[in-house]
Amino acid sequence: MDRATPNLEERKALEANRRRAAADSVMDALERYAKAHGGRFHVVGSAVTGQMRYDSDLDVLVEFPPNHEHDAFTFVEDLCIEHRLPLDALAFRTMSARFLARNADRMVTFG
């Protein structure tokens, strides 16, 4: 019998794939924005390690000059809304050296 509706595991896999593709698109746009506006975005976690799940968000650290930081946050927020991708964005300057060292192997920097 042919099923028209995917089961729960299939729906989770489809959503994980959608979020991976969305994260890739967002990261491409972050790279262009950072280069154009003199700052950096640091993406941490499952989007970098390739382990995004159906419930994963995008973890972004924003590092821009103070007079551009608000606009950079707005850019990444709007981009994630457009791609229906949950976002956890923080200012890079608020991160401890310990956090940065612990996550260095699963962080990619754009800009």
Backbone as XML, in Angstrom:
<?xml version="1.0"?>
<chain id="A" units="angstrom">
  <residue number="1" name="MET">
    <atom name="N" x="0.841" y="-1.185" z="0.000"/>
    <atom name="CA" x="0.000" y="0.000" z="0.000"/>
    <atom name="C" x="0.884" y="1.246" z="0.000"/>
  </residue>
  <residue number="2" name="ASP">
    <atom name="N" x="0.573" y="2.171" z="-0.855"/>
    <atom name="CA" x="1.363" y="3.393" z="-1.002"/>
    <atom name="C" x="0.847" y="4.467" z="-0.038"/>
  </residue>
  <residue number="3" name="ARG">
    <atom name="N" x="1.751" y="5.023" z="0.771"/>
    <atom name="CA" x="1.362" y="6.067" z="1.726"/>
    <atom name="C" x="1.527" y="7.439" z="1.091"/>
  </residue>
  <residue number="4" name="ALA">
    <atom name="N" x="0.541" y="8.280" z="1.243"/>
    <atom name="CA" x="0.619" y="9.644" z="0.721"/>
    <atom name="C" x="1.268" y="10.581" z="1.738"/>
  </residue>
  <residue number="5" name="THR">
    <atom name="N" x="1.162" y="10.263" z="3.011"/>
    <atom name="CA" x="1.675" y="11.124" z="4.068"/>
    <atom name="C" x="2.914" y="10.491" z="4.699"/>
  </residue>
  <residue number="6" name="PRO">
    <atom name="N" x="4.013" y="11.252" z="4.773"/>
    <atom name="CA" x="5.219" y="10.698" z="5.412"/>
    <atom name="C" x="4.986" y="10.456" z="6.905"/>
  </residue>
  <residue number="7" name="ASN">
    <atom name="N" x="5.639" y="9.426" z="7.432"/>
    <atom name="CA" x="5.533" y="9.157" z="8.864"/>
    <atom name="C" x="6.404" y="10.142" z="9.644"/>
  </residue>
  <residue number="8" name="LEU">
    <atom name="N" x="6.382" y="10.030" z="10.945"/>
    <atom name="CA" x="7.088" y="10.983" z="11.806"/>
    <atom name="C" x="8.587" y="11.025" z="11.508"/>
  </residue>
  <residue number="9" name="GLU">
    <atom name="N" x="9.233" y="9.880" z="11.407"/>
    <atom name="CA" x="10.678" y="9.852" z="11.135"/>
    <atom name="C" x="10.999" y="10.468" z="9.784"/>
  </residue>
  <residue number="10" name="GLU">
    <atom name="N" x="10.162" y="10.223" z="8.797"/>
    <atom name="CA" x="10.367" y="10.816" z="7.473"/>
    <atom name="C" x="10.201" y="12.330" z="7.520"/>
  </residue>
  <residue number="11" name="ARG">
    <atom name="N" x="9.207" y="12.800" z="8.269"/>
    <atom name="CA" x="8.999" y="14.249" z="8.409"/>
    <atom name="C" x="10.185" y="14.897" z="9.117"/>
  </residue>
  <residue number="12" name="LYS">
    <atom name="N" x="10.711" y="14.236" z="10.131"/>
    <atom name="CA" x="11.886" y="14.762" z="10.834"/>
    <atom name="C" x="13.084" y="14.839" z="9.885"/>
  </residue>
  <residue number="13" name="ALA">
    <atom name="N" x="13.280" y="13.815" z="9.083"/>
    <atom name="CA" x="14.398" y="13.814" z="8.128"/>
    <atom name="C" x="14.227" y="14.911" z="7.087"/>
  </residue>
  <residue number="14" name="LEU">
    <atom name="N" x="13.012" y="15.097" z="6.601"/>
    <atom name="CA" x="12.751" y="16.168" z="5.629"/>
    <atom name="C" x="13.039" y="17.535" z="6.231"/>
  </residue>
  <residue number="15" name="GLU">
    <atom name="N" x="12.610" y="17.736" z="7.472"/>
    <atom name="CA" x="12.850" y="19.029" z="8.135"/>
    <atom name="C" x="14.330" y="19.253" z="8.408"/>
  </residue>
  <residue number="16" name="ALA">
    <atom name="N" x="15.046" y="18.216" z="8.796"/>
    <atom name="CA" x="16.495" y="18.347" z="9.004"/>
    <atom name="C" x="17.175" y="18.747" z="7.706"/>
  </residue>
  <residue number="17" name="ASN">
    <atom name="N" x="16.792" y="18.132" z="6.597"/>
    <atom name="CA" x="17.372" y="18.482" z="5.295"/>
    <atom name="C" x="17.027" y="19.909" z="4.898"/>
  </residue>
  <residue number="18" name="ARG">
    <atom name="N" x="15.792" y="20.328" z="5.169"/>
    <atom name="CA" x="15.392" y="21.698" z="4.852"/>
    <atom name="C" x="16.214" y="22.693" z="5.663"/>
  </residue>
  <residue number="19" name="ARG">
    <atom name="N" x="16.410" y="22.398" z="6.937"/>
    <atom name="CA" x="17.186" y="23.306" z="7.786"/>
    <atom name="C" x="18.654" y="23.349" z="7.373"/>
  </residue>
  <residue number="20" name="ARG">
    <atom name="N" x="19.209" y="22.225" z="6.939"/>
    <atom name="CA" x="20.594" y="22.223" z="6.442"/>
    <atom name="C" x="20.724" y="23.121" z="5.218"/>
  </residue>
  <residue number="21" name="ALA">
    <atom name="N" x="19.797" y="22.983" z="4.288"/>
    <atom name="CA" x="19.832" y="23.805" z="3.078"/>
    <atom name="C" x="19.633" y="25.288" z="3.421"/>
  </residue>
  <residue number="22" name="ALA">
    <atom name="N" x="18.724" y="25.569" z="4.350"/>
    <atom name="CA" x="18.495" y="26.952" z="4.779"/>
    <atom name="C" x="19.751" y="27.526" z="5.432"/>
  </residue>
  <residue number="23" name="ALA">
    <atom name="N" x="20.394" y="26.742" z="6.282"/>
    <atom name="CA" x="21.615" y="27.203" z="6.946"/>
    <atom name="C" x="22.707" y="27.501" z="5.924"/>
  </residue>
  <residue number="24" name="ASP">
    <atom name="N" x="22.833" y="26.659" z="4.908"/>
    <atom name="CA" x="23.829" y="26.907" z="3.860"/>
    <atom name="C" x="23.549" y="28.221" z="3.141"/>
  </residue>
  <residue number="25" name="SER">
    <atom name="N" x="22.286" y="28.477" z="2.818"/>
    <atom name="CA" x="21.918" y="29.737" z="2.154"/>
    <atom name="C" x="22.193" y="30.936" z="3.044"/>
  </residue>
  <residue number="26" name="VAL">
    <atom name="N" x="21.840" y="30.813" z="4.324"/>
    <atom name="CA" x="22.075" y="31.908" z="5.270"/>
    <atom name="C" x="23.571" y="32.172" z="5.399"/>
  </residue>
  <residue number="27" name="MET">
    <atom name="N" x="24.371" y="31.129" z="5.512"/>
    <atom name="CA" x="25.815" y="31.330" z="5.674"/>
    <atom name="C" x="26.434" y="31.982" z="4.435"/>
  </residue>
  <residue number="28" name="ASP">
    <atom name="N" x="25.948" y="31.640" z="3.243"/>
    <atom name="CA" x="26.427" y="32.317" z="2.027"/>
    <atom name="C" x="26.144" y="33.815" z="2.097"/>
  </residue>
  <residue number="29" name="ALA">
    <atom name="N" x="24.937" y="34.161" z="2.536"/>
    <atom name="CA" x="24.559" y="35.573" z="2.648"/>
    <atom name="C" x="25.347" y="36.278" z="3.751"/>
  </residue>
  <residue number="30" name="LEU">
    <atom name="N" x="25.629" y="35.580" z="4.853"/>
    <atom name="CA" x="26.421" y="36.182" z="5.933"/>
    <atom name="C" x="27.822" y="36.520" z="5.449"/>
  </residue>
  <residue number="31" name="GLU">
    <atom name="N" x="28.392" y="35.639" z="4.654"/>
    <atom name="CA" x="29.733" y="35.899" z="4.132"/>
    <atom name="C" x="29.745" y="37.159" z="3.272"/>
  </residue>
  <residue number="32" name="ARG">
    <atom name="N" x="28.781" y="37.286" z="2.382"/>
    <atom name="CA" x="28.713" y="38.475" z="1.516"/>
    <atom name="C" x="28.500" y="39.744" z="2.341"/>
  </residue>
  <residue number="33" name="TYR">
    <atom name="N" x="27.588" y="39.682" z="3.314"/>
    <atom name="CA" x="27.290" y="40.848" z="4.141"/>
    <atom name="C" x="28.511" y="41.276" z="4.950"/>
  </residue>
  <residue number="34" name="ALA">
    <atom name="N" x="29.172" y="40.314" z="5.567"/>
    <atom name="CA" x="30.340" y="40.630" z="6.402"/>
    <atom name="C" x="31.437" y="41.298" z="5.579"/>
  </residue>
  <residue number="35" name="LYS">
    <atom name="N" x="31.699" y="40.781" z="4.393"/>
    <atom name="CA" x="32.737" y="41.369" z="3.534"/>
    <atom name="C" x="32.357" y="42.768" z="3.101"/>
  </residue>
  <residue number="36" name="ALA">
    <atom name="N" x="31.093" y="42.995" z="2.834"/>
    <atom name="CA" x="30.636" y="44.302" z="2.370"/>
    <atom name="C" x="30.566" y="45.346" z="3.480"/>
  </residue>
  <residue number="37" name="HIS">
    <atom name="N" x="30.439" y="44.903" z="4.750"/>
    <atom name="CA" x="30.208" y="45.841" z="5.845"/>
    <atom name="C" x="31.298" y="45.842" z="6.924"/>
  </residue>
  <residue number="38" name="GLY">
    <atom name="N" x="32.409" y="45.195" z="6.652"/>
    <atom name="CA" x="33.565" y="45.297" z="7.537"/>
    <atom name="C" x="33.432" y="44.645" z="8.896"/>
  </residue>
  <residue number="39" name="GLY">
    <atom name="N" x="32.760" y="43.523" z="8.952"/>
    <atom name="CA" x="32.621" y="42.806" z="10.214"/>
    <atom name="C" x="32.771" y="41.317" z="9.996"/>
  </residue>
  <residue number="40" name="ARG">
    <atom name="N" x="32.394" y="40.566" z="11.023"/>
    <atom name="CA" x="32.472" y="39.106" z="10.922"/>
    <atom name="C" x="31.284" y="38.461" z="11.617"/>
  </residue>
  <residue number="41" name="PHE">
    <atom name="N" x="30.866" y="37.348" z="11.045"/>
    <atom name="CA" x="29.894" y="36.464" z="11.673"/>
    <atom name="C" x="30.622" y="35.158" z="11.956"/>
  </residue>
  <residue number="42" name="HIS">
    <atom name="N" x="30.397" y="34.604" z="13.116"/>
    <atom name="CA" x="30.972" y="33.308" z="13.480"/>
    <atom name="C" x="29.796" y="32.358" z="13.690"/>
  </residue>
  <residue number="43" name="VAL">
    <atom name="N" x="29.747" y="31.286" z="12.920"/>
    <atom name="CA" x="28.685" y="30.292" z="13.062"/>
    <atom name="C" x="29.268" y="29.112" z="13.839"/>
  </residue>
  <residue number="44" name="VAL">
    <atom name="N" x="28.519" y="28.678" z="14.842"/>
    <atom name="CA" x="28.985" y="27.639" z="15.761"/>
    <atom name="C" x="27.962" y="26.503" z="15.782"/>
  </residue>
  <residue number="45" name="GLY">
    <atom name="N" x="28.454" y="25.289" z="15.961"/>
    <atom name="CA" x="27.555" y="24.178" z="16.252"/>
    <atom name="C" x="27.197" y="23.307" z="15.083"/>
  </residue>
  <residue number="46" name="SER">
    <atom name="N" x="25.971" y="22.790" z="15.120"/>
    <atom name="CA" x="25.556" y="21.741" z="14.193"/>
    <atom name="C" x="25.548" y="22.178" z="12.734"/>
  </residue>
  <residue number="47" name="ALA">
    <atom name="N" x="25.352" y="23.450" z="12.446"/>
    <atom name="CA" x="25.407" y="23.914" z="11.054"/>
    <atom name="C" x="26.815" y="23.764" z="10.498"/>
  </residue>
  <residue number="48" name="VAL">
    <atom name="N" x="27.810" y="23.861" z="11.367"/>
    <atom name="CA" x="29.210" y="23.734" z="10.963"/>
    <atom name="C" x="29.631" y="22.271" z="10.911"/>
  </residue>
  <residue number="49" name="THR">
    <atom name="N" x="29.170" y="21.495" z="11.861"/>
    <atom name="CA" x="29.594" y="20.092" z="11.939"/>
    <atom name="C" x="28.804" y="19.179" z="11.006"/>
  </residue>
  <residue number="50" name="GLY">
    <atom name="N" x="27.756" y="19.713" z="10.382"/>
    <atom name="CA" x="26.939" y="18.900" z="9.493"/>
    <atom name="C" x="25.977" y="17.982" z="10.220"/>
  </residue>
  <residue number="51" name="GLN">
    <atom name="N" x="25.672" y="18.305" z="11.463"/>
    <atom name="CA" x="24.805" y="17.451" z="12.271"/>
    <atom name="C" x="23.469" y="18.120" z="12.612"/>
  </residue>
  <residue number="52" name="MET">
    <atom name="N" x="22.989" y="18.972" z="11.706"/>
    <atom name="CA" x="21.704" y="19.630" z="11.976"/>
    <atom name="C" x="20.587" y="18.604" z="12.021"/>
  </residue>
  <residue number="53" name="ARG">
    <atom name="N" x="19.703" y="18.814" z="12.971"/>
    <atom name="CA" x="18.547" y="17.945" z="13.158"/>
    <atom name="C" x="17.277" y="18.719" z="12.808"/>
  </residue>
  <residue number="54" name="TYR">
    <atom name="N" x="16.163" y="18.060" z="12.909"/>
    <atom name="CA" x="14.876" y="18.684" z="12.600"/>
    <atom name="C" x="14.553" y="19.832" z="13.555"/>
  </residue>
  <residue number="55" name="ASP">
    <atom name="N" x="15.191" y="19.845" z="14.737"/>
    <atom name="CA" x="14.918" y="20.885" z="15.729"/>
    <atom name="C" x="16.121" y="21.798" z="15.982"/>
  </residue>
  <residue number="56" name="SER">
    <atom name="N" x="17.112" y="21.763" z="15.103"/>
    <atom name="CA" x="18.322" y="22.587" z="15.270"/>
    <atom name="C" x="18.043" y="24.050" z="14.948"/>
  </residue>
  <residue number="57" name="ASP">
    <atom name="N" x="18.794" y="24.909" z="15.622"/>
    <atom name="CA" x="18.768" y="26.326" z="15.285"/>
    <atom name="C" x="20.120" y="26.694" z="14.685"/>
  </residue>
  <residue number="58" name="LEU">
    <atom name="N" x="20.263" y="27.954" z="14.305"/>
    <atom name="CA" x="21.529" y="28.459" z="13.791"/>
    <atom name="C" x="22.139" y="29.332" z="14.883"/>
  </residue>
  <residue number="59" name="ASP">
    <atom name="N" x="23.349" y="28.982" z="15.307"/>
    <atom name="CA" x="24.045" y="29.718" z="16.357"/>
    <atom name="C" x="25.052" y="30.663" z="15.711"/>
  </residue>
  <residue number="60" name="VAL">
    <atom name="N" x="24.849" y="31.965" z="15.893"/>
    <atom name="CA" x="25.674" y="32.972" z="15.236"/>
    <atom name="C" x="26.205" y="33.965" z="16.261"/>
  </residue>
  <residue number="61" name="LEU">
    <atom name="N" x="27.498" y="34.208" z="16.182"/>
    <atom name="CA" x="28.129" y="35.273" z="16.974"/>
    <atom name="C" x="28.396" y="36.435" z="16.024"/>
  </residue>
  <residue number="62" name="VAL">
    <atom name="N" x="27.983" y="37.611" z="16.418"/>
    <atom name="CA" x="28.073" y="38.798" z="15.568"/>
    <atom name="C" x="29.220" y="39.665" z="16.066"/>
  </residue>
  <residue number="63" name="GLU">
    <atom name="N" x="30.164" y="39.966" z="15.162"/>
    <atom name="CA" x="31.338" y="40.785" z="15.512"/>
    <atom name="C" x="31.492" y="41.899" z="14.473"/>
  </residue>
  <residue number="64" name="PHE">
    <atom name="N" x="30.929" y="43.047" z="14.800"/>
    <atom name="CA" x="30.968" y="44.209" z="13.915"/>
    <atom name="C" x="31.341" y="45.436" z="14.733"/>
  </residue>
  <residue number="65" name="PRO">
    <atom name="N" x="31.840" y="46.467" z="14.071"/>
    <atom name="CA" x="32.075" y="47.722" z="14.798"/>
    <atom name="C" x="30.771" y="48.185" z="15.448"/>
  </residue>
  <residue number="66" name="PRO">
    <atom name="N" x="30.876" y="48.853" z="16.592"/>
    <atom name="CA" x="29.668" y="49.253" z="17.329"/>
    <atom name="C" x="28.622" y="49.983" z="16.491"/>
  </residue>
  <residue number="67" name="ASN">
    <atom name="N" x="29.052" y="50.811" z="15.569"/>
    <atom name="CA" x="28.085" y="51.574" z="14.776"/>
    <atom name="C" x="27.410" y="50.727" z="13.691"/>
  </residue>
  <residue number="68" name="HIS">
    <atom name="N" x="27.831" y="49.471" z="13.508"/>
    <atom name="CA" x="27.218" y="48.573" z="12.518"/>
    <atom name="C" x="26.622" y="47.312" z="13.151"/>
  </residue>
  <residue number="69" name="GLU">
    <atom name="N" x="26.815" y="47.147" z="14.453"/>
    <atom name="CA" x="26.389" y="45.917" z="15.104"/>
    <atom name="C" x="24.872" y="45.709" z="15.038"/>
  </residue>
  <residue number="70" name="HIS">
    <atom name="N" x="24.100" y="46.732" z="15.311"/>
    <atom name="CA" x="22.644" y="46.606" z="15.288"/>
    <atom name="C" x="22.161" y="46.165" z="13.908"/>
  </residue>
  <residue number="71" name="ASP">
    <atom name="N" x="22.692" y="46.793" z="12.862"/>
    <atom name="CA" x="22.291" y="46.435" z="11.497"/>
    <atom name="C" x="22.671" y="44.993" z="11.168"/>
  </residue>
  <residue number="72" name="ALA">
    <atom name="N" x="23.818" y="44.537" z="11.655"/>
    <atom name="CA" x="24.246" y="43.157" z="11.413"/>
    <atom name="C" x="23.306" y="42.171" z="12.106"/>
  </residue>
  <residue number="73" name="PHE">
    <atom name="N" x="22.917" y="42.477" z="13.338"/>
    <atom name="CA" x="21.949" y="41.629" z="14.038"/>
    <atom name="C" x="20.618" y="41.595" z="13.286"/>
  </residue>
  <residue number="74" name="THR">
    <atom name="N" x="20.159" y="42.752" z="12.844"/>
    <atom name="CA" x="18.904" y="42.826" z="12.099"/>
    <atom name="C" x="18.992" y="42.015" z="10.808"/>
  </residue>
  <residue number="75" name="PHE">
    <atom name="N" x="20.134" y="42.093" z="10.140"/>
    <atom name="CA" x="20.316" y="41.351" z="8.898"/>
    <atom name="C" x="20.175" y="39.847" z="9.134"/>
  </residue>
  <residue number="76" name="VAL">
    <atom name="N" x="20.907" y="39.320" z="10.107"/>
    <atom name="CA" x="20.861" y="37.867" z="10.342"/>
    <atom name="C" x="19.490" y="37.438" z="10.867"/>
  </residue>
  <residue number="77" name="GLU">
    <atom name="N" x="18.852" y="38.259" z="11.669"/>
    <atom name="CA" x="17.509" y="37.930" z="12.155"/>
    <atom name="C" x="16.513" y="37.858" z="11.001"/>
  </residue>
  <residue number="78" name="ASP">
    <atom name="N" x="16.522" y="38.869" z="10.133"/>
    <atom name="CA" x="15.601" y="38.891" z="8.990"/>
    <atom name="C" x="15.860" y="37.724" z="8.044"/>
  </residue>
  <residue number="79" name="LEU">
    <atom name="N" x="17.122" y="37.417" z="7.831"/>
    <atom name="CA" x="17.497" y="36.316" z="6.953"/>
    <atom name="C" x="16.980" y="34.978" z="7.490"/>
  </residue>
  <residue number="80" name="CYS">
    <atom name="N" x="17.121" y="34.766" z="8.785"/>
    <atom name="CA" x="16.650" y="33.512" z="9.378"/>
    <atom name="C" x="15.120" y="33.430" z="9.380"/>
  </residue>
  <residue number="81" name="ILE">
    <atom name="N" x="14.458" y="34.546" z="9.567"/>
    <atom name="CA" x="12.991" y="34.554" z="9.465"/>
    <atom name="C" x="12.579" y="34.170" z="8.046"/>
  </residue>
  <residue number="82" name="GLU">
    <atom name="N" x="13.234" y="34.768" z="7.066"/>
    <atom name="CA" x="12.938" y="34.472" z="5.659"/>
    <atom name="C" x="13.100" y="32.977" z="5.351"/>
  </residue>
  <residue number="83" name="HIS">
    <atom name="N" x="14.095" y="32.353" z="5.949"/>
    <atom name="CA" x="14.385" y="30.936" z="5.694"/>
    <atom name="C" x="13.727" y="30.005" z="6.716"/>
  </residue>
  <residue number="84" name="ARG">
    <atom name="N" x="12.901" y="30.578" z="7.598"/>
    <atom name="CA" x="12.228" y="29.794" z="8.652"/>
    <atom name="C" x="13.229" y="28.937" z="9.424"/>
  </residue>
  <residue number="85" name="LEU">
    <atom name="N" x="14.293" y="29.603" z="9.847"/>
    <atom name="CA" x="15.369" y="28.925" z="10.566"/>
    <atom name="C" x="15.524" y="29.576" z="11.934"/>
  </residue>
  <residue number="86" name="PRO">
    <atom name="N" x="15.252" y="28.846" z="13.014"/>
    <atom name="CA" x="15.430" y="29.428" z="14.350"/>
    <atom name="C" x="16.867" y="29.917" z="14.538"/>
  </residue>
  <residue number="87" name="LEU">
    <atom name="N" x="17.010" y="31.034" z="15.224"/>
    <atom name="CA" x="18.299" y="31.695" z="15.373"/>
    <atom name="C" x="18.630" y="31.913" z="16.838"/>
  </residue>
  <residue number="88" name="ASP">
    <atom name="N" x="19.894" y="31.699" z="17.163"/>
    <atom name="CA" x="20.438" y="32.074" z="18.459"/>
    <atom name="C" x="21.635" y="32.960" z="18.144"/>
  </residue>
  <residue number="89" name="ALA">
    <atom name="N" x="21.459" y="34.270" z="18.231"/>
    <atom name="CA" x="22.510" y="35.228" z="17.882"/>
    <atom name="C" x="22.959" y="35.986" z="19.122"/>
  </residue>
  <residue number="90" name="LEU">
    <atom name="N" x="24.272" y="36.072" z="19.280"/>
    <atom name="CA" x="24.878" y="36.775" z="20.410"/>
    <atom name="C" x="26.034" y="37.632" z="19.906"/>
  </residue>
  <residue number="91" name="ALA">
    <atom name="N" x="26.385" y="38.633" z="20.680"/>
    <atom name="CA" x="27.539" y="39.469" z="20.346"/>
    <atom name="C" x="28.826" y="38.701" z="20.662"/>
  </residue>
  <residue number="92" name="PHE">
    <atom name="N" x="29.721" y="38.658" z="19.710"/>
    <atom name="CA" x="30.988" y="37.958" z="19.874"/>
    <atom name="C" x="31.751" y="38.489" z="21.090"/>
  </residue>
  <residue number="93" name="ARG">
    <atom name="N" x="31.676" y="39.798" z="21.304"/>
    <atom name="CA" x="32.422" y="40.434" z="22.397"/>
    <atom name="C" x="31.999" y="39.945" z="23.780"/>
  </residue>
  <residue number="94" name="THR">
    <atom name="N" x="30.848" y="39.296" z="23.871"/>
    <atom name="CA" x="30.378" y="38.805" z="25.165"/>
    <atom name="C" x="30.827" y="37.367" z="25.455"/>
  </residue>
  <residue number="95" name="MET">
    <atom name="N" x="31.498" y="36.746" z="24.512"/>
    <atom name="CA" x="31.917" y="35.349" z="24.670"/>
    <atom name="C" x="33.222" y="35.261" z="25.460"/>
  </residue>
  <residue number="96" name="SER">
    <atom name="N" x="33.305" y="34.311" z="26.347"/>
    <atom name="CA" x="34.522" y="34.115" z="27.133"/>
    <atom name="C" x="35.582" y="33.409" z="26.289"/>
  </residue>
  <residue number="97" name="ALA">
    <atom name="N" x="36.825" y="33.592" z="26.663"/>
    <atom name="CA" x="37.922" y="32.890" z="25.997"/>
    <atom name="C" x="37.736" y="31.386" z="26.123"/>
  </residue>
  <residue number="98" name="ARG">
    <atom name="N" x="37.220" y="30.947" z="27.245"/>
    <atom name="CA" x="36.973" y="29.514" z="27.463"/>
    <atom name="C" x="35.947" y="28.975" z="26.471"/>
  </residue>
  <residue number="99" name="PHE">
    <atom name="N" x="34.852" y="29.709" z="26.279"/>
    <atom name="CA" x="33.832" y="29.296" z="25.314"/>
    <atom name="C" x="34.418" y="29.223" z="23.913"/>
  </residue>
  <residue number="100" name="LEU">
    <atom name="N" x="35.160" y="30.250" z="23.521"/>
    <atom name="CA" x="35.738" y="30.291" z="22.173"/>
    <atom name="C" x="36.723" y="29.146" z="21.958"/>
  </residue>
  <residue number="101" name="ALA">
    <atom name="N" x="37.536" y="28.851" z="22.952"/>
    <atom name="CA" x="38.498" y="27.750" z="22.834"/>
    <atom name="C" x="37.776" y="26.409" z="22.751"/>
  </residue>
  <residue number="102" name="ARG">
    <atom name="N" x="36.753" y="26.241" z="23.559"/>
    <atom name="CA" x="36.011" y="24.982" z="23.585"/>
    <atom name="C" x="35.276" y="24.729" z="22.266"/>
  </residue>
  <residue number="103" name="ASN">
    <atom name="N" x="34.917" y="25.786" z="21.554"/>
    <atom name="CA" x="34.140" y="25.643" z="20.320"/>
    <atom name="C" x="34.936" y="25.938" z="19.053"/>
  </residue>
  <residue number="104" name="ALA">
    <atom name="N" x="36.229" y="26.126" z="19.174"/>
    <atom name="CA" x="37.045" y="26.510" z="18.025"/>
    <atom name="C" x="36.971" y="25.505" z="16.879"/>
  </residue>
  <residue number="105" name="ASP">
    <atom name="N" x="36.859" y="24.228" z="17.193"/>
    <atom name="CA" x="36.841" y="23.208" z="16.146"/>
    <atom name="C" x="35.473" y="23.054" z="15.483"/>
  </residue>
  <residue number="106" name="ARG">
    <atom name="N" x="34.464" y="23.728" z="16.012"/>
    <atom name="CA" x="33.155" y="23.683" z="15.376"/>
    <atom name="C" x="32.607" y="25.098" z="15.172"/>
  </residue>
  <residue number="107" name="MET">
    <atom name="N" x="33.517" y="25.972" z="14.716"/>
    <atom name="CA" x="33.172" y="27.355" z="14.426"/>
    <atom name="C" x="33.766" y="27.733" z="13.074"/>
  </residue>
  <residue number="108" name="VAL">
    <atom name="N" x="32.982" y="28.409" z="12.283"/>
    <atom name="CA" x="33.483" y="28.938" z="11.017"/>
    <atom name="C" x="33.207" y="30.431" z="11.007"/>
  </residue>
  <residue number="109" name="THR">
    <atom name="N" x="34.161" y="31.192" z="10.463"/>
    <atom name="CA" x="34.087" y="32.642" z="10.476"/>
    <atom name="C" x="33.889" y="33.171" z="9.052"/>
  </residue>
  <residue number="110" name="PHE">
    <atom name="N" x="32.958" y="34.086" z="8.907"/>
    <atom name="CA" x="32.703" y="34.742" z="7.635"/>
    <atom name="C" x="33.036" y="36.217" z="7.765"/>
  </residue>
  <residue number="111" name="GLY">
    <atom name="N" x="33.837" y="36.711" z="6.842"/>
    <atom name="CA" x="34.199" y="38.121" z="6.848"/>
    <atom name="C" x="35.650" y="38.359" z="7.056"/>
  </residue>
</chain>
